[in-house]
Amino acid sequence: MLMAYEDPLQSLQVSPLRSVLLLPQANLVELTALPTTPDIFAGQQLAHEFRWEIDQRQASEDYCRWYEAVSLQNQQEVAAMAKDIDIRSWFRWRR
């Protein structure tokens, strides 16, 4: 004899309308007052963007300091080379 399969969890399932009606009124207000998903992550996104901005500004400041140091070093090297003897003039033909 074949028996129909019955889902043992079927008796535990409650219709959505019944579950809403069984909730106390205070819980309904609290459920509707919960922030939505974008609101939950808005603070995290803002903190991430703030940290990114700080990192970008720090990187820019570091680059400016590096560029200034290299520029000063290059100017010193050019000034030192200007004082050197011009060896190329020894090998040029005088006309």
C-alpha positions as CSV (number, residue, x, y, z in Angstrom):
1,M,0.0,0.0,0.0
2,L,1.4,3.4,-1.0
3,M,1.3,6.2,1.5
4,A,1.5,9.9,0.6
5,Y,4.6,11.6,1.9
6,E,3.8,14.3,4.5
7,D,6.3,17.1,5.3
8,P,6.9,17.0,9.1
9,L,7.6,20.7,9.1
10,Q,4.4,21.6,7.3
11,S,2.5,21.7,10.6
12,L,5.1,24.1,12.0
13,Q,4.8,26.6,9.2
14,V,2.7,29.6,9.9
15,S,1.2,31.9,7.3
16,P,2.7,35.3,7.1
17,L,-0.6,37.0,7.9
18,R,-0.9,34.9,11.1
19,S,2.6,35.7,12.2
20,V,2.0,39.4,11.8
21,L,-1.2,39.2,13.7
22,L,0.4,37.4,16.6
23,L,3.1,40.1,17.1
24,P,2.4,42.6,19.8
25,Q,1.8,46.2,18.6
26,A,5.1,47.4,20.2
27,N,7.1,44.9,18.1
28,L,5.4,46.1,14.9
29,V,6.5,49.7,15.7
30,E,10.1,48.5,16.5
31,L,10.2,46.5,13.3
32,T,9.2,49.4,11.2
33,A,11.7,51.7,13.0
34,L,14.7,49.5,12.1
35,P,17.1,51.1,9.6
36,T,17.2,49.8,6.1
37,T,20.3,48.1,4.8
38,P,21.7,51.2,3.1
39,D,21.3,53.2,6.3
40,I,23.2,50.6,8.3
41,F,26.2,50.8,6.0
42,A,26.1,54.5,5.4
43,G,28.4,55.2,8.4
44,Q,30.8,52.6,7.3
45,Q,30.9,54.0,3.8
46,L,31.4,57.5,5.1
47,A,34.3,56.3,7.3
48,H,35.8,54.4,4.4
49,E,35.6,57.5,2.1
50,F,37.1,59.7,4.9
51,R,40.0,57.3,5.4
52,W,40.6,57.2,1.6
53,E,40.7,61.0,1.5
54,I,43.2,61.2,4.3
55,D,45.4,58.6,2.6
56,Q,45.3,60.5,-0.7
57,R,46.2,63.8,1.0
58,Q,49.0,62.1,2.9
59,A,50.3,60.5,-0.3
60,S,50.2,63.9,-2.1
61,E,52.0,65.6,0.8
62,D,54.7,62.8,0.8
63,Y,55.1,63.2,-3.0
64,C,55.5,67.0,-2.7
65,R,58.1,66.6,0.0
66,W,60.0,64.0,-2.1
67,Y,59.8,66.2,-5.2
68,E,61.1,69.3,-3.2
69,A,64.1,67.2,-1.9
70,V,65.0,65.8,-5.3
71,S,64.7,69.3,-6.9
72,L,67.0,70.8,-4.3
73,Q,69.5,67.9,-4.8
74,N,69.4,68.4,-8.6
75,Q,70.0,72.2,-8.2
76,Q,73.0,71.5,-6.0
77,E,74.4,69.0,-8.5
78,V,73.9,71.5,-11.4
79,A,75.7,74.2,-9.3
80,A,78.6,71.8,-8.6
81,M,78.8,70.8,-12.3
82,A,79.0,74.4,-13.3
83,K,82.2,74.8,-11.3
84,D,83.8,71.8,-12.9
85,I,86.3,72.1,-15.7
86,D,84.8,71.8,-19.2
87,I,86.7,68.8,-20.5
88,R,84.8,68.8,-23.9
89,S,86.5,72.1,-24.7
90,W,89.9,70.3,-24.8
91,F,88.8,68.1,-27.6
92,R,87.0,70.6,-29.7
93,W,88.7,71.9,-32.8
94,R,89.4,75.5,-32.7
95,R,88.3,77.3,-35.9
